[in-house]
Amino acid sequence: MTIRFISDLHLEESRPDITDAFLAFLKDKAMGIEALYILGDFFEAWIGDDEQTPLQNRVADALREVSDSGTALYLMHGNRDFLIGEDFCNRCGAELLPDPTVVDLHGTPTLLMHGDSLCTADVEYQKFRANMRNEQWQQMFLQRPLADRQMVARQLREISMAKNQGKAETIMDVTPEEVVREMEHHRVQRLIHGHTHRPAIHPLTASGQPAWRIVLGDWDTHAWWLDVTGDQEPALHKRPL
């Protein structure tokens, strides 16, 4: 059966075209398959499971239909939605995976990541990431009033956009040595991740053997997904929104 992967939809109210494309994708490509993995930045921002906007509720209901069809659903945090919690996953019928996670895909051990931790040349971002992943900070943030959290999320987004405009493209891409280090550490020859918005299948060498890094695409002008089956090579697909 087919296992599908998506990431970097950045769902938000200002882009109803992406939401509509995603809901159509679920009906067309996710019902009754073996599994659907969403590898981070599913939402443009997430400030707590208690927010429950109309968009979030609509998406949760649609994912529950997919889960009820027999498809196993898996979510992974991204750098935008790392506060997604068990409450939302329970509503969707999904399992929240740690980043990184190794899974067996039809007999091939495969490392799954969002991908932002691989961008080690961006030292400033890695410090920010470490702070945001601090459990104590997250608990304190989630205890703040909803309006305060919404304000902080807007401010962080504005700061991030301003800083990224001045960064070289190479800094915001993965560090090749870090990719190999992670793959060798987890003893895999295949890695699937998102984050960089540069969809491609890259051959490389890890542990002295051929290996592959598969990068998922972001949903901006096109919907992107990866198919992994038992009898064919993994294949990236896209279609216009």
N, C-alpha and C positions, 0 to 999 in steps of 0.2 A: 504493500500500500504506500501511498504518498505521504511524506512528511514535508510540510511547508514552513518557510521562515520569512518573517518580515521584520522591519525595524524602521525607526525614524519617520513615523507618520506625522509627528508633531501636531496631533489633533488639537484644534482650538476653535472657538466660536467664529473667529474672523475668516476661517477657511472652510466653509460648508462644503465646498467641492471635494475636499479631501475626505471629510466625513462621509459624504454620499458615496464616494468611490470605495471607501473601506467597507461600508455596509453592503454594497453590491458585491465586493470581493468575497465577503463572508458567505453570502448566499450562493455564489457561483463557484468558489474555490475552497471553501473550508468545511462545508457540511459533509459529515460522514467520512472524512479522510482519517488517516492514522493519528496525526498530530499537527497542531499549529503552534509554532514558537514565535513570540514577539520579543525581540531582543533590545528593548530599551527605546527611550524617547518616543514612546507610544503617544504620550500627551506632551504638548509644548510646556506645560507646567503642571505641578501637582503639589498642593499645599496641605493635603490630608484627606483621608477617606471620608471625613465628615462634610466636605464641601458639597458634593452631590449636585452639581449643576445639571440642567436638562441634557446637555451634551454627554456628560459622564453617565447619566442614567440610561440614556439611549444606547450608548455603546455597551454598557454592562448588560442590558437586556438582550442585545444582539449576540454578544459573546455567550450568554447563557443558552441561547438557542443552539449555537454551535456545539457547546458542551453537551447539551441534551441529545444532539444528533449522534453522539458516540465519539466525537473528536476529542482527543486529549489536548488541553490548552495549557500553555506555559508562558509566563511573563517574567521578564528580567528588567531590573532597573536600568535606566539610562541616566545621563547627566541632567536631564530636565525633569524626570519624574521619579526620582529616587525615594520619594516618600509614599509611593503606592504601598499599601499595607494589606494585611490578610483579610480585612473586612471587604475591601473591593474585590479581591481575588475570590473570596467565597461567593460574592454576588454573581461573579462571572462564571464560576465553576472552573477556575484556573488555579494552577500551582505556581507559586512565586519561587523562582530559581535564584540561587546566589550567583554572583558574578566573580570569578568564572565558575563554569560547570562543565564537566565531561559527561557526554551521553553516548550511548551505543546506537549508531544509526545503521541499521541493517548489517551489523557486524563490523562497522568501522568506528572505533573510538574517535569522538570529535569534540574539540574544545569549543565551547560557546562563551562569548563575551559580548558586552556592549561595544567595547573598543576604545573608550576614552582613556583607560588606564595604560594603553599601549603608546599613547602620545607623550612619551617621557621628555621630549625636547621642550615641551611647553611647561617649564618648571613652575611658573606662576599658577597655571591652571591646576597642576598636580597638588600644590599646597592647598588651593581652594577646595579641590575634590576631597582631600583628606579631612579638612575641617567639616565639610558638609556630610561626610559619612560617619562622623563622630556620633555615637549613640546618645550620649548625654545632650549634645547640642540638638539633635533631632527631637528628643523628648521634650526639651524646654521649648523648642519652636512650636511643636504641635499643641502645647498647652496654652499658647497665646490665642487671643480672640481671632476669629476668622478674618475680620476686616484687617487686622494687623498683618496677618500672614499674606493676605492678598497684596497689600502695599509692599511688603518686603519682596515678594515674588516679582512684582513689576520693577522694583528698583534693581534687583539682581539681574533681571533680563536686560535692562538698559545698560548696565555696567558691562555685562558680557558682550553685548553687540558692539559697544564702543571699543572695547579692548581687542576684539577679534578683527576689527577693520584694519588695525595697524600691524597685524601679525603676518609673517611670511607663511605661504601655503605649506611649506615643508615642516614648519613648526607644528602646525595643526594636524599633520598626518602622523601615522604610526611610525615608531622607530623600528627599523628592520631588525636590529639586534634584540630588541625587547620582544618582538614577535617570536623569534627563534628561541629565546630564553624561556618564554612561557610554554611554547609547544614542547620543548625538551623536558621542562620541569613536569609537565602533565603527561609526558610520554605518548604524544599523539602526532599524527602526520597530517591532520586536517583541523583547520580553525575556521569558524564562521563568526563574523562580527559585523556591526554597523558603525554608526557614529560619524565616520569621515565623509559620508555622502559621495563616495567614489566607487560605485559598484564595479566589481571585476573579480576574476579568478586568477590569482597570482601563484605560479609555481615557485617553489623555493626548496632549500635543503635544510632538514632538521635531523639531528642525530645521525648524520651521514647518509640519510635516505631521502628520496623524493617526498615532498610535502606540498600542501596547497593551503593558501589563505583565501577565503571567499568573503568578499565584502558586499554587504547588502546595500541597496539603494534607498535614498530618501524619497518620500512621497511629496513632490512639489508639482512638477508638470506631468509626472508619470507614476503609476503604481508599480512597485517593484516587489518581486518575491523570488525565492529560491525553492526549487523542487529537489528533494532527495528521495530516490526510489531504490529498490533493491537490485534492479537489473540495468540501470543506466547511470551515467556520470551525472553528478549534480549540475543543474542548469538554472541560470538566472533568466527571469522573464520580466517583461515590462509591457504596460499598455497605457495609453494616454488617459488622464483623469477625465 
